[in-house]
Amino acid sequence: MSPKIVTAAMVAIGDELLSGRTKDKNIGHLADMMTMVGIDLREVRIVADDEAAIVEAINAVRGRYDYVFTSGGIGPTHDDITADAVSRAFGVECVYDPEAMALLAAMYERRGMEFTEARKRMARMPLGARHIPNPASTAPGFAIGNVHVMAGVPQVFQAMLDALLPGLQVGSPLLSRTVRSPFGEGDIGSPLTEVQKNHPETSIGSYPKFDGKNFSTDIVVRARDPQALAAAEADVQAMIQAITEARAKT
Amino acid sequence: MSPKIVTAAMVAIGDELLSGRTKDKNIGHLADMMTMVGIDLREVRIVADDEAAIVEAINAVRGRYDYVFTSGGIGPTHDDITADAVSRAFGVECVYDPEAMALLAAMYERRGMEFTEARKRMARMPLGARHIPNPASTAPGFAIGNVHVMAGVPQVFQAMLDALLPGLQVGSPLLSRTVRSPFGEGDIGSPLTEVQKNHPETSIGSYPKFDGKNFSTDIVVRARDPQALAAAEADVQAMIQAITEARAKT
């Protein structure tokens, strides 16, 4: 039985991510959630608040992966242009969604606040888009085709993603085990290449850590099949044991 | 005198960034440094340890921006394939660079460590590439054309970037001022659109903050001309003052 693979890409939108003013938190969160549910995040693009750049990024990835997730640019101000850009990417009109207008009007009435022209912008989305509920602050995200458009504020992004996750198709989860190596990559590189060759159905990553003086390594074995994972993990551990013993002799 | 604009893109390479295992620190650091020296970071792509994906990303951005910076995949293990991918992107051979071999051989001899086949991999780079010095751990990064290839470990990435910065062409720095608004974007959206229209030579961004209950906003005015910046900033402050006074009356 071959494992089912479901793929995704993310487009993070915002000048503030590229100027350094804001340090993105949504990419890492989406990556964690995708790994947890069994979707392979394959690519991320960070683009400016520039309609042409957003359209290009969305159109480059939406035909290539099962899902696309975006963050940012769906608020009420002039620099929030994601709804327009996604509409253009799909070649449909960007409209004030009647259901979103009703949700927002009711919420502002309840709070005794004016439903300004700016706030009405948050009801704009591509014609025919589906809502993504926003339990944090009402104004919905939206989905059209396989593209899911969410807010950039991390609390709101996370709430929208939580609302979305139960409805996504997922693949066989990619399992992983981490083996910590007290040796640097230079010491384990050649034998680790052999372990990888002997376990082609696993993907073995090696992540150096540097404490300012010495390198150590986290070796991460990944596989969809638990038996393949266990066999490769055992060989990595045996490799480290062999290096330790060889060193003890010298 | 029209301001000089220098642009850049980044390609961050590594499965661990897409699985959530590692939360990237290099993108935010590069963004900060670019803003500081006056280079516009326009786009970032995060790609997997996959040669085709790396080649595609590098070739997509290197003709489009003045500089490209990459992070990750230049260590000694089998999953470090950035040197091969960049060589392929430029259509040149990937070779053991004699000068890098000499540097590494001397360093390992000094430290009484074996210069293993794995460690020799760190001397591989595209034929004709220039070195990027690595004061943190010797193994150099490299540059070919406008593409600058650096390590993924943040301490090493930062040390390589520090070595690189003094030699880069830079543009007129983009200046910015932040005005804090106690009002949410819905309250300031329409008047802020007017301010932006009246100051077309500035770029005004609006960044909502959410404390779990209420939104406030950071308004960031950016310009290359100090006078244009000051004029737009004054109008943003006047706008907030006007909203505050209007509220006090009701």
HADDOCK unambig.tbl for C-alpha pairs under 7 A between the chains (distance, minus, plus):
assign (segid A and resid 18 and name CA) (segid B and resid 31 and name CA) 5.58 0.50 0.50
assign (segid A and resid 18 and name CA) (segid B and resid 41 and name CA) 5.70 0.50 0.50
assign (segid A and resid 18 and name CA) (segid B and resid 42 and name CA) 6.55 0.50 0.50
assign (segid A and resid 19 and name CA) (segid B and resid 31 and name CA) 5.25 0.50 0.50
assign (segid A and resid 19 and name CA) (segid B and resid 32 and name CA) 6.33 0.50 0.50
assign (segid A and resid 19 and name CA) (segid B and resid 35 and name CA) 5.88 0.50 0.50
assign (segid A and resid 19 and name CA) (segid B and resid 41 and name CA) 6.87 0.50 0.50
assign (segid A and resid 20 and name CA) (segid B and resid 28 and name CA) 5.32 0.50 0.50
assign (segid A and resid 20 and name CA) (segid B and resid 31 and name CA) 4.53 0.50 0.50
assign (segid A and resid 20 and name CA) (segid B and resid 32 and name CA) 4.61 0.50 0.50
assign (segid A and resid 23 and name CA) (segid B and resid 28 and name CA) 5.65 0.50 0.50
assign (segid A and resid 28 and name CA) (segid B and resid 20 and name CA) 5.32 0.50 0.50
assign (segid A and resid 28 and name CA) (segid B and resid 23 and name CA) 5.64 0.50 0.50
assign (segid A and resid 31 and name CA) (segid B and resid 18 and name CA) 5.58 0.50 0.50
assign (segid A and resid 31 and name CA) (segid B and resid 19 and name CA) 5.24 0.50 0.50
assign (segid A and resid 31 and name CA) (segid B and resid 20 and name CA) 4.52 0.50 0.50
assign (segid A and resid 32 and name CA) (segid B and resid 19 and name CA) 6.34 0.50 0.50
assign (segid A and resid 32 and name CA) (segid B and resid 20 and name CA) 4.60 0.50 0.50
assign (segid A and resid 35 and name CA) (segid B and resid 19 and name CA) 5.89 0.50 0.50
assign (segid A and resid 41 and name CA) (segid B and resid 18 and name CA) 5.70 0.50 0.50
assign (segid A and resid 41 and name CA) (segid B and resid 19 and name CA) 6.87 0.50 0.50
assign (segid A and resid 42 and name CA) (segid B and resid 18 and name CA) 6.55 0.50 0.50
assign (segid A and resid 42 and name CA) (segid B and resid 47 and name CA) 6.76 0.50 0.50
assign (segid A and resid 42 and name CA) (segid B and resid 48 and name CA) 6.51 0.50 0.50
assign (segid A and resid 43 and name CA) (segid B and resid 46 and name CA) 5.67 0.50 0.50
assign (segid A and resid 43 and name CA) (segid B and resid 47 and name CA) 5.12 0.50 0.50
assign (segid A and resid 44 and name CA) (segid B and resid 45 and name CA) 5.62 0.50 0.50
assign (segid A and resid 44 and name CA) (segid B and resid 46 and name CA) 4.91 0.50 0.50
assign (segid A and resid 44 and name CA) (segid B and resid 47 and name CA) 6.85 0.50 0.50
assign (segid A and resid 45 and name CA) (segid B and resid 44 and name CA) 5.63 0.50 0.50
assign (segid A and resid 45 and name CA) (segid B and resid 45 and name CA) 4.44 0.50 0.50
assign (segid A and resid 45 and name CA) (segid B and resid 46 and name CA) 6.33 0.50 0.50
assign (segid A and resid 46 and name CA) (segid B and resid 43 and name CA) 5.67 0.50 0.50
assign (segid A and resid 46 and name CA) (segid B and resid 44 and name CA) 4.92 0.50 0.50
assign (segid A and resid 46 and name CA) (segid B and resid 45 and name CA) 6.33 0.50 0.50
assign (segid A and resid 47 and name CA) (segid B and resid 42 and name CA) 6.77 0.50 0.50
assign (segid A and resid 47 and name CA) (segid B and resid 43 and name CA) 5.12 0.50 0.50
assign (segid A and resid 47 and name CA) (segid B and resid 44 and name CA) 6.86 0.50 0.50
assign (segid A and resid 48 and name CA) (segid B and resid 42 and name CA) 6.53 0.50 0.50
assign (segid A and resid 76 and name CA) (segid B and resid 185 and name CA) 5.93 0.50 0.50
assign (segid A and resid 76 and name CA) (segid B and resid 186 and name CA) 5.68 0.50 0.50
assign (segid A and resid 76 and name CA) (segid B and resid 189 and name CA) 5.86 0.50 0.50
assign (segid A and resid 77 and name CA) (segid B and resid 185 and name CA) 6.37 0.50 0.50
assign (segid A and resid 77 and name CA) (segid B and resid 189 and name CA) 4.53 0.50 0.50
assign (segid A and resid 77 and name CA) (segid B and resid 206 and name CA) 6.99 0.50 0.50
assign (segid A and resid 78 and name CA) (segid B and resid 189 and name CA) 6.93 0.50 0.50
assign (segid A and resid 78 and name CA) (segid B and resid 193 and name CA) 5.62 0.50 0.50
assign (segid A and resid 79 and name CA) (segid B and resid 205 and name CA) 6.29 0.50 0.50
assign (segid A and resid 116 and name CA) (segid B and resid 186 and name CA) 6.70 0.50 0.50
assign (segid A and resid 117 and name CA) (segid B and resid 190 and name CA) 6.68 0.50 0.50
assign (segid A and resid 118 and name CA) (segid B and resid 186 and name CA) 5.39 0.50 0.50
assign (segid A and resid 118 and name CA) (segid B and resid 189 and name CA) 4.91 0.50 0.50
assign (segid A and resid 118 and name CA) (segid B and resid 190 and name CA) 5.34 0.50 0.50
assign (segid A and resid 119 and name CA) (segid B and resid 186 and name CA) 4.73 0.50 0.50
assign (segid A and resid 185 and name CA) (segid B and resid 76 and name CA) 5.95 0.50 0.50
assign (segid A and resid 185 and name CA) (segid B and resid 77 and name CA) 6.35 0.50 0.50
assign (segid A and resid 186 and name CA) (segid B and resid 76 and name CA) 5.69 0.50 0.50
assign (segid A and resid 186 and name CA) (segid B and resid 116 and name CA) 6.70 0.50 0.50
assign (segid A and resid 186 and name CA) (segid B and resid 118 and name CA) 5.38 0.50 0.50
assign (segid A and resid 186 and name CA) (segid B and resid 119 and name CA) 4.72 0.50 0.50
assign (segid A and resid 189 and name CA) (segid B and resid 76 and name CA) 5.89 0.50 0.50
assign (segid A and resid 189 and name CA) (segid B and resid 77 and name CA) 4.53 0.50 0.50
assign (segid A and resid 189 and name CA) (segid B and resid 78 and name CA) 6.91 0.50 0.50
assign (segid A and resid 189 and name CA) (segid B and resid 118 and name CA) 4.91 0.50 0.50
assign (segid A and resid 190 and name CA) (segid B and resid 117 and name CA) 6.68 0.50 0.50
assign (segid A and resid 190 and name CA) (segid B and resid 118 and name CA) 5.34 0.50 0.50
assign (segid A and resid 193 and name CA) (segid B and resid 78 and name CA) 5.60 0.50 0.50
assign (segid A and resid 205 and name CA) (segid B and resid 79 and name CA) 6.30 0.50 0.50
assign (segid A and resid 206 and name CA) (segid B and resid 77 and name CA) 6.99 0.50 0.50
